């Protein structure tokens, strides 16, 4: 059995966090009761401190606890948000005469509902406010698993180390060191490649995988059961992601009321539209549109069990995503002739599509309308300016002002328009000419959809 030495690529350069002293194990006095009074930020900081102090067992315990707390807290808050988004009845409103206030009363009632929902469910001794916003991004980018895989390695929990490295690598495909780490772990005798687990895999993926296996073995009923479940869970998972997008937003300045609301709404809108894209990545493979793929499997499976009514609905709904598909148009015509039923759009997907279309139209309006030539950009303080996080920056914000002035100077000679477009890669608005590199760099790998059977009419 070969000795386990820390490979060179597992060594990372770290900076000591202010306030920590020296290296070596430190007794943090970890107790379960202590965990219940700490939020995920505090637990994660203690886990990182333990890593820096070479106390790897404590590192594992704290970061595992931080991940668990992060998921539990967000699930609780998102569930409360969902339950509080009840349509408001005008007859129950305190506002009677001024219609424009009815919307704001609804927001006030929703806020009150959210506060009541969280009371009694969150430990009052636990801080809900997160102080280090940058640190929290580690949870969103799965950097937490970077620390965790190293600490698992040091405690000789090699399968867990491989799982943590695998999880991080799936969501950070450009992380070459993590890929090297994973290859090293897979060479360790105790690690089974077949047992690798994506620790952040959404629940719908399991049912989707089972559905595809049932499809391959022509077990049509189990295919339908699992793909229907995957579709339902996918929509639920996306909704939870969208609710989590309704979060604080630091604009970096103090705009007026209307600009503030518009900026914050646009920030949330961009985040929500990105949720489906996040979920389309399944174990490292990017699907173009999962909802359409689910319908693809379903229309054929329903046909195979002679449920032509459901096959019509699925094929008809699929064509809302791929209206140019001649094969599916032929399938739909065959199903209709076989069932004497014209079909209806599936209500669950219809609502999904309509909301998406409204949001895309609104975002397109924002991108196309907030366009100003260089003179307007320099003179109009209310214009939409290019920045990392905001749709607009106050002219008194000197760094942003200088950055925009530089961009304006580049265009000054030819008088071309400067406009900002959201970059999903960079997480910010970029000038239109910057977009080329993004388009050229994104080439997602697509999984093959199931074959469509062509029916002779």
Secondary structure as UniProt FT lines:
FT   HELIX           8..10
FT   TURN            18..19
FT   HELIX           32..35
FT   TURN            36..37
FT   HELIX           40..52
FT   TURN            53..54
FT   HELIX           56..84
FT   HELIX           90..92
FT   HELIX           100..118
FT   TURN            119..121
FT   TURN            124..125
FT   HELIX           133..141
FT   TURN            142..143
FT   HELIX           144..154
FT   TURN            155..156
FT   HELIX           158..171
FT   TURN            173..174
FT   HELIX           176..186
FT   TURN            189..190
FT   HELIX           193..195
FT   TURN            199..200
FT   HELIX           203..216
FT   TURN            217..218
FT   HELIX           220..244
FT   HELIX           257..279
FT   STRAND          281..282
FT   TURN            283..284
FT   STRAND          285..286
FT   HELIX           290..304
FT   TURN            305..306
FT   HELIX           308..321
FT   TURN            323..324
FT   HELIX           326..339
FT   HELIX           347..369
FT   STRAND          371..373
FT   HELIX           374..379
FT   TURN            381..382
FT   TURN            395..396
FT   HELIX           398..411
FT   TURN            412..415
FT   STRAND          417..423
FT   TURN            424..427
FT   STRAND          428..431
FT   HELIX           432..434
FT   HELIX           435..441
//
